[in-house]
């Protein structure tokens, strides 16, 4: 393994002191432009990179923003793309960190922030935290808090409005027996999507039937069992609204395995519009929440807070949009 060049190696190659290399790398005064250019040329040739920890100890700044997620999955991946776009014109680098792999997942963001803040990152964007209040030594912006409005600045999608759109669309197609495959009942987003589903039924005069409701826990593998249970009912639904696309994909796969044609015998609509939604066969109808815009808005808000500004809006809700594809159609009449 090739040894990484150190600041001592750079100083020796450039014929200067370690202090001079530090001044050149950090853009500080005290050396001539000619010396600075010579040192930076050697830095580029040798591929030297200063330690984030060492530089943060000196300046209390790292030039890095952390995005903390519970897991790397399609939703968080799209969020991180948006954060990257939002930071493109800034001087900050992006550090992605998944924090719930060890021990109980509850409170993962507190453990992660205690490890990173003050030494590795200057600010943090926390995606779907499990606690309402999250504090750290650095500014924080929260995306889609699980359990309610966070005390920190918050960015979220209109989960209730999106679920209402989905249910209204299925009703407009002519469906009256509409199932709901939710996420996790303890999460705010799931509660809002369940409420939007119920409102859509009530508007159409369709009684709410708890026998047509299951929880898929927002994961494709976990949603398979509930999907089988829902689609093998004596009077199964003719349409299902799933609280996220991974659950909707599970429904389509289970339906295919059971010989149920989508969309002729069963309409399915999801929520998120992850890349896989448009790539599957048939392409999935869904509610598009602006995941990359969530990340971009969070990045912009965090940059303002780090600059000492006081943004007018610190509770931002972005609209969702119905995307019609090939997994929804009017119910087949006997």
Residue pairs with C-beta under 8 A, 6 or more apart in sequence:
4 48
4 49
5 46
5 47
5 48
6 48
7 18
7 21
7 22
7 48
7 50
8 18
9 46
9 48
10 21
10 39
10 42
10 43
10 46
10 48
11 17
11 18
11 20
11 21
13 42
13 46
14 20
14 21
14 38
14 39
14 42
16 35
16 38
16 39
20 31
20 35
20 39
21 39
21 43
22 28
23 29
23 30
23 31
23 36
24 31
24 35
24 36
24 39
24 40
24 43
25 39
25 40
25 43
25 50
26 50
26 55
26 59
31 39
42 48
52 62
52 63
52 64
52 119
52 120
53 119
53 120
55 61
55 62
55 63
56 62
56 118
56 119
56 120
57 119
60 118
61 122
62 119
62 120
62 121
62 122
63 91
63 92
63 93
63 122
64 92
64 93
64 94
64 95
64 120
64 121
64 122
65 83
65 87
65 92
65 93
65 94
65 95
65 121
65 122
65 123
65 124
65 125
65 299
65 302
66 94
66 95
66 96
66 97
66 116
66 117
66 120
66 121
66 123
66 124
66 125
67 79
67 80
67 83
67 94
67 95
67 96
67 97
67 124
67 125
67 127
67 295
68 97
68 98
68 99
68 109
68 112
68 113
68 116
68 124
68 125
68 126
68 127
69 76
69 79
69 80
69 96
69 97
69 98
69 99
69 127
69 128
70 76
70 98
70 99
70 100
70 105
70 108
70 127
70 128
70 130
71 98
71 100
72 96
72 98
73 246
74 245
74 246
74 272
74 274
74 275
74 276
75 127
75 244
75 272
75 274
75 291
76 127
76 128
78 274
78 275
78 291
78 292
78 295
79 127
79 143
79 291
79 292
79 294
79 295
79 298
80 94
80 96
80 295
81 291
81 292
81 295
82 291
82 292
82 293
82 294
82 295
82 296
82 297
82 298
82 299
83 94
83 125
83 295
83 296
83 298
83 299
84 94
84 295
85 292
85 295
85 296
85 299
86 295
86 296
86 297
86 298
86 299
86 300
86 303
87 93
87 94
87 299
87 303
90 299
90 303
92 122
92 303
95 116
95 120
95 121
97 112
97 116
99 108
99 109
99 111
99 112
100 108
105 130
106 130
106 131
107 130
107 131
108 130
109 126
109 129
109 130
109 131
109 134
110 131
110 134
113 124
113 126
113 134
113 135
113 136
113 138
113 140
114 136
116 124
117 124
117 136
117 137
117 138
118 136
118 137
118 138
121 138
122 138
122 306
123 138
123 139
123 140
123 141
123 302
123 303
123 305
123 306
124 136
124 138
124 139
124 140
124 141
124 302
125 140
125 141
125 142
125 143
125 295
125 298
125 299
125 302
126 134
126 140
126 141
126 142
126 143
126 152
127 143
127 144
128 143
128 144
128 145
128 146
129 142
129 145
129 146
129 150
130 146
130 147
131 147
132 145
132 147
132 148
132 149
132 150
132 151
133 150
133 151
133 152
134 140
134 142
134 150
134 151
134 152
139 302
139 305
139 306
140 152
140 153
140 302
141 152
141 153
141 154
141 155
141 298
141 301
141 302
141 305
142 150
142 152
142 153
142 154
142 155
143 154
143 155
143 156
143 294
143 295
143 298
144 155
144 156
144 157
144 189
144 294
145 154
145 156
145 188
146 186
146 187
146 188
146 189
147 186
147 187
147 188
148 188
149 315
153 301
153 302
153 305
153 311
153 314
153 315
154 314
154 315
154 316
155 294
155 297
155 298
155 301
155 316
155 318
156 189
156 294
156 316
156 317
156 318
157 289
157 290
157 294
157 317
157 318
157 319
157 320
158 289
158 317
158 318
158 319
158 320
159 188
159 189
159 192
159 193
159 196
159 271
159 289
159 320
160 192
160 193
160 195
160 196
160 199
161 196
161 319
161 320
162 193
162 196
162 271
162 287
162 289
162 320
163 192
163 193
163 194
163 195
163 196
163 197
163 200
163 241
163 243
163 271
163 287
164 196
164 197
164 199
164 200
165 196
165 287
165 320
165 321
165 322
166 196
166 197
166 200
166 241
166 269
166 271
166 287
166 322
167 178
167 196
167 197
167 199
167 200
167 201
167 241
168 200
168 203
168 204
169 269
169 285
169 322
169 324
169 328
170 178
170 200
170 239
170 241
170 267
170 269
170 328
171 178
171 200
171 201
171 203
171 204
171 206
173 239
173 267
173 328
173 329
173 330
173 331
174 330
174 331
175 237
175 238
175 239
175 267
175 330
175 331
176 204
176 206
176 238
177 209
177 212
177 235
177 236
177 237
177 238
177 239
178 197
178 201
178 206
178 212
178 237
178 238
178 239
178 240
178 241
179 212
179 213
179 214
179 230
179 236
179 237
179 239
179 240
179 241
180 194
180 197
180 212
180 213
180 214
180 240
180 241
180 242
180 243
181 213
181 214
181 215
181 216
181 223
181 226
181 227
181 230
181 240
181 241
181 242
181 243
181 247
181 248
181 251
182 190
182 193
182 194
182 213
182 214
182 215
182 216
182 243
183 189
183 190
183 193
183 215
183 216
183 217
183 218
183 243
183 244
183 247
184 190
184 215
184 217
184 218
185 191
185 194
185 215
189 243
190 215
190 218
190 243
193 243
193 271
194 213
194 243
197 241
198 208
201 207
201 208
202 208
211 233
212 230
212 233
212 237
214 226
214 227
214 229
214 230
215 226
216 222
216 223
216 226
216 227
216 242
216 243
216 244
216 246
216 247
216 250
217 223
218 243
218 244
218 246
218 247
219 246
219 247
220 246
220 247
220 249
220 250
221 250
223 242
223 246
223 247
223 250
223 251
224 250
224 253
224 254
227 247
227 250
227 251
227 254
227 255
228 254
228 258
230 236
230 237
230 240
230 251
231 237
231 251
231 254
231 255
231 258
231 260
231 266
232 258
236 266
237 266
238 265
238 266
238 267
238 331
238 332
239 266
239 267
239 268
239 269
239 328
239 331
240 248
240 251
240 266
240 267
240 268
240 269
241 269
241 271
242 248
242 250
242 251
242 268
242 269
242 270
242 271
243 271
244 270
244 271
244 272
245 270
245 271
245 272
245 273
245 274
245 276
245 277
245 284
245 286
246 272
246 274
247 270
248 268
248 269
248 270
248 271
248 277
248 284
248 286
248 327
249 270
249 276
249 277
249 280
249 284
251 266
251 268
252 262
252 268
252 280
252 282
252 284
252 327
255 261
255 262
255 265
255 266
255 268
256 262
260 266
262 268
262 282
262 327
263 282
263 326
263 327
263 328
263 329
264 329
264 332
265 332
267 285
267 327
267 328
267 329
267 331
268 284
268 285
268 327
268 328
269 284
269 285
269 286
269 287
269 327
269 328
270 277
270 284
270 285
270 286
270 287
271 286
271 287
271 289
271 320
272 286
272 287
272 288
272 289
272 291
273 286
273 287
273 288
273 289
273 291
273 323
274 291
276 284
277 283
277 284
277 286
277 323
277 325
278 284
278 325
282 325
282 326
282 327
283 325
283 326
283 327
284 325
284 326
284 327
285 323
285 324
285 325
285 326
285 327
285 328
286 323
286 325
287 320
287 321
287 322
287 323
288 320
288 321
288 322
288 323
289 318
289 320
290 318
290 319
290 320
293 318
294 318
297 316
297 318
301 311
301 314
301 316
304 311
305 311
